């Protein structure tokens, strides 16, 4: 039972990290586009 909980925690942690990474990349691209003069 405890092993399942640890595995679930790892899945949630990895999912959260991937979402944060995607958000950071998206914001970075938006900043680059704005700096380059492209308005979306």
C-alpha positions in Angstrom: 0.0 0.0 0.0 2.8 2.4 0.9 4.6 1.6 -2.4 1.5 2.7 -4.3 1.4 6.0 -2.4 5.0 6.7 -3.2 4.4 5.9 -6.9 1.4 8.2 -6.9 3.4 11.0 -5.3 6.1 10.5 -8.0 3.6 10.7 -10.8 2.0 13.9 -9.4 5.4 15.4 -8.9 6.6 14.6 -12.4 3.3 15.9 -13.9 3.6 19.1 -11.9 7.2 19.6 -13.0 6.3 19.0 -16.7 3.4 21.5 -16.5 5.7 24.1 -14.9 8.4 23.5 -17.5 5.8 23.9 -20.4 4.5 27.1 -18.8 8.1 28.5 -18.4 8.9 27.6 -22.1 5.6 29.2 -23.2 6.3 32.4 -21.3 9.9 32.5 -22.6 8.7 32.2 -26.2 6.1 35.0 -25.5 8.9 37.2 -24.1 11.1 36.5 -27.1 8.3 37.3 -29.6 7.5 40.5 -27.8 11.2 41.4 -27.7 11.5 40.6 -31.4 8.6 42.9 -32.2 5.8 40.3 -32.9 2.5 41.1 -31.2 0.2 38.1 -30.8 
